[in-house]
Structure formats: C-alpha cells, structure tokens
Amino acid sequence: MVGIRPDAPLPRGLAERGYRFCHAFRVPYRDIDQQGQVFNANYMAYIDYGFTEYFRYLGFPWREMEKYEFDVAVVRAVLDFRAPALLDDVLYVGVQATRLGNSSFDVRYCIWRDDEPEGTVILEAQLTYVNYDARTRRSRPIPPVIREAIARVEGQIPGT
C-alpha cells in the first residue's frame, strides 16, 4: 500500500471534514468478496494501515514505538458503512486523533473515494485505543513525546 506524500494536499472532502492527514491506496483484488465489493472485515485493516502511517507521519515508525513505551490495543470500534468500495478504487483513509486521556485515546477515520463530482464517503469510524504494557497486560500513560507529536498535527485536543 502506497501512501500519499505527507506534504501532498488532502482530497477536498477530507480537508473539509477537518482531517490533516490521510493515507492513500488502491483496492487490491484479494480484498473483493463474491458481491464484487470490498469485504467488510477488510475495512479494519484499512483503518490499521491509516493508523500506522499516521504515526509514521508523526515521526514514530511502528517498530520504534516500544522504546517510547507505546503499545496500543483497540478496546472499542464503531464503523458506519456508507457506500461500497470496488476493485481498483483509490481510497484515502483520513486519520484524526480526537481525544487524549491518561492512557486511552480516540481516533476518528473516514475512508474516502475522491470521485466526481463531490467524492464519496465509504466508511466513517471511531476507535478507542489504550496504551498498555504487553508484559503485564496493564494500561500505562501515553508518553509525553507522543502527546506532543499529536498536538503538533491536531492542535488542542479534548482531554489534554
């Protein structure tokens, strides 16, 4: 999956919805179901691609996260399917942190197809993550360096 350059302009529809980051990719054949559209479970993988690239954009490639004591688990996911995505569609996953608690945080997503004339929302989602210690299986605070990086991109976020 190839993302857009971090300095590339966002598709109009995502920018209008307040997103400051997105990751672009083309829907591969392996993701299509018998109905000819993206199988619903694949959208969580698309969200995860966006999440991983968002943190890379913030300066934290995922393989380096352990040194910051940042490892997350999804504890809540709400997905609203709006329209089907099809083979070879170019989709954009908009990613925006919307709340930072002590150890948990919320991220909203919009999967967007930039087609004419106005673009199409494919899916909107809200996920809650908890930073935790994989060894003890207990939550731990979000590191200040992560908070600061998110704030640089998103500005002031509730809960910070």
Stockholm file with secondary structure:
# STOCKHOLM 1.0

chainA/1-160         MVGIRPDAPLPRGLAERGYRFCHAFRVPYRDIDQQGQVFNANYMAYIDYGFTEYFRYLGFPWREMEKYEFDVAVVRAVLDFRAPALLDDVLYVGVQATRLGNSSFDVRYCIWRDDEPEGTVILEAQLTYVNYDARTRRSRPIPPVIREAIARVEGQIPGT
#=GR chainA/1-160 SS CCCCCTTSCCCHHHHHTTCCCEEEEECCGGGBCTTSBBCTTHHHHHHHHHHHHHHHHTTCCGGGGGGGTCCEEEEEEEEEECSCCBTTCEEEEEEEEEEECSSEEEEEEEEEECCTTTCEEEEEEEEEEEEEETTTTEECCCCHHHHHHHHHHHCSCTTC
#=GC SS_cons         CCCCCTTSCCCHHHHHTTCCCEEEEECCGGGBCTTSBBCTTHHHHHHHHHHHHHHHHTTCCGGGGGGGTCCEEEEEEEEEECSCCBTTCEEEEEEEEEEECSSEEEEEEEEEECCTTTCEEEEEEEEEEEEEETTTTEECCCCHHHHHHHHHHHCSCTTC
//
